[in-house]
């Protein structure tokens, strides 16, 4: 099980996966917007998306839980 956290404060611009999706290491899961830049959030390991804890448009702080992989 892996918990993917926000690398910095910003906004959730796009959620690219849904619960039940199988992902590989380095697959993009979420795209954040911070300081007018797109920041991809990638899977640190392969697994299945268990839960997405944010929605598009949500503001998040650094280290906010974004996605849980099982």
N, C-alpha and C positions, 0 to 999 in steps of 0.2 A: 504494500500500500504506500502510495506517495501523496503528499500534500503539496500542491503547487501554490506558491505565495507570490503576491505582487512584488516585482523588483523595485518599484518606486511608487510614489504617489502619482495619481493621474485619473483618467477616466477610462472605463471599459468601452472601447470603440466597436469591437466586433467579437462575438463568440463563434468560434469555428467548429465546435464539436457539440455533441449532445450525449446525455447519459446512455450508456450501452455501446458507444463507439469504441472500437479497438484502435489504439494509437501505438506508434513506434517511437523509440527514442528520437528526440529532436523534431517531432511533428509539432507544427504550430497549433496551439489550443485556443489562444485568445490574442487579440491585438489591442494594446492599450494606446492611449494618446496622452503624452506628457510633454509639456513645453513645445507644443506644435510639432512633435515628432511621433511617428508610429513606433511602438515598442512591441515586438513579438514576444509572446510568452510560450515557451516550448516545453514538451514533456521531457523530464530528466531521465525517464526510462520508459520502456514499453508497458502497456497495460490496457485496462478497460476503464473508460470514464464512468466513475461511480456517481458523482454529484457535482453539479456546477453551482457554486455559491454566490454568483453575481449575475447580473443581467446587463445587456447593452445599455450604455448611458449612465451606469452607476459610477459615482466617484469613489475611489478607494485610496487608502493610505498604504504606504510601504508595509510589506509583510502581512497584508490582508489575505486570508485564505480564498483562493479563486476556484480551484478544481481539486477534487480528490480522485486519484486513480486506484483501482483495485487490481 
